[in-house]
Structures are given as structure tokens and as C-alpha cells.
Amino acid sequence: MNFLRQHWFDIGLAPAVVIGIALLTHCPDTLSLLLWLSLIALLLHQFEEYRFPGYFPGMLNSVLFRSKQPERYPLNTHSALLVNTIVGWLCYFLAALLGPRALWLGIATMLVSFGNIVAHTLLFNIKGKTHYNPGMLTSLLFFLPICLCFCIVVFHDHLASPLDWVLGIPLGVVLNYVGIFKLIDWFKAADSPYVFPLRCLLPSARRYN
């Protein structure tokens, strides 16, 4: 289990490559293509956050929560695993797998992606007085165009029913709040043994640890 806590974001690159190759050999309909690309974007986004440059955990804890223990509080390796795999991987995978049959789930995951765009381009940079943070590049290069194309396709082709919107929008809000912030809050512990390695801290904080 500890191996997963330390390497889930590395493992995520494997399905990203496999899905990418599969899409090159068999291109689905436009909506399904966008949802599969959204899953790939999520996996690359997580790699940027947690591996290269990888200091998103320390930045989140230090900048957003003003933590004095950015290596473990409030976000720790255990809550990061739960948020990103159980909530992130599962929802994005099911949205891509089900496609038009559960468009409400696709709408919900796009709202999660949009939440990442806002957080990484505005919230974290304003709070941290920075011009970049891990996750911002993939948010702008992948999440943003995928979300825009998804909206264009859905509205232009009238693909979403009223029920899709009624289910998808609230679920997207729940996933952004409960699936991310509340999970972090529920599993926070000042003495948590699930500690991020030094490379996951802000460069300025590494000197003091």
C-alpha cells in the first residue's frame, strides 16, 4: 500500500500511453474521444503535480492552508492517493467508458477539470504570488481546450438532455468540494505517518527540512 501512496502518479502514465495508442488505432466518436482525452489529460496533470516538477503537495499545504507541516498536513500521501485515484481515476474512466450513455458524468468531470483550471491559473498563483505552480501547464494545454471542445460539441449537437444537466452540474460541484477538499479534511492529521518526500515541498521550504 505504501508503494501505491508513493508511486500512483507514476503508474498512471502506463494507462495514459495505452489509451493514447488505442485512440490512434481506433478513433471513437467525437464526444467519446474528448472524454478519453480528458482521462489522459488527468493522468498527465497528476504527473506534473506529484512527480515533475512535483511540488504541488507542498505548495497546496503551504500556500492554500498555511500549514506549518507542509510535508503531511492537511494533505498527506494517503489522502492524495484517495482523491486522485478513487475519485479522479474512477470518475474520469467511467465517464469515458460510458460516453453518451452517461453524459451527466462527463459533464461532472469537465467541471472538475474546469475547477483545476481556475485553481491552478488563478487561485494558487494569487495566493502564492507566483506565475506557475505544478499542474498549471497541463491545465492550460489539455484541460482548457478539451473543456471548450466538449462544450462546443455538446451544445452544437444538442447531445445533453435536461436530466444530464440536472445530474451533472450538482455532481461536478460535489466532486470538486467533497471529492477533493472534504476528503483532505477527513484524512488530515498533524501526526500523520503518510509523509511526502522532500522533493514534494516548495523549493524554498526544502532548506528547512
C-alpha positions, 0 to 999 in steps of 0.5 A, a space after each residue: 500500500 505504501 508503494 501505491 501512496 508513493 508511486 500512483 502518479 507514476 503508474 498512471 502514465 502506463 494507462 495514459 500511453 495505452 489509451 493514447 495508442 488505442 485512440 490512434 488505432 481506433 478513433 471513437 466518436 467525437 464526444 467519446 474521444 474528448 472524454 478519453 482525452 480528458 482521462 489522459 489529460 488527468 493522468 498527465 496533470 497528476 504527473 506534473 503535480 506529484 512527480 515533475 516538477 512535483 511540488 504541488 503537495 507542498 505548495 497546496 499545504 503551504 500556500 492554500 492552508 498555511 500549514 506549518 507541516 507542509 510535508 503531511 498536513 492537511 494533505 498527506 500521501 494517503 489522502 492524495 492517493 484517495 482523491 486522485 485515484 478513487 475519485 479522479 481515476 474512477 470518475 474520469 474512466 467511467 465517464 469515458 467508458 460510458 460516453 453518451 450513455 452517461 453524459 451527466 458524468 462527463 459533464 461532472 468531470 469537465 467541471 472538475 477539470 474546469 475547477 483545476 483550471 481556475 485553481 491552478 491559473 488563478 487561485 494558487 498563483 494569487 495566493 502564492 504570488 507566483 506565475 506557475 505552480 505544478 499542474 498549471 501547464 497541463 491545465 492550460 494545454 489539455 484541460 482548457 481546450 478539451 473543456 471548450 471542445 466538449 462544450 462546443 460539441 455538446 451544445 452544437 449537437 444538442 447531445 445533453 438532455 435536461 436530466 444530464 444537466 440536472 445530474 451533472 452540474 450538482 455532481 461536478 460541484 460535489 466532486 470538486 468540494 467533497 471529492 477533493 477538499 472534504 476528503 483532505 479534511 477527513 484524512 488530515 492529521 498533524 501526526 500523520 505517518 503518510 509523509 511526502 518526500 522532500 522533493 514534494 515541498 516548495 523549493 524554498 521550504 526544502 532548506 528547512 527540512 
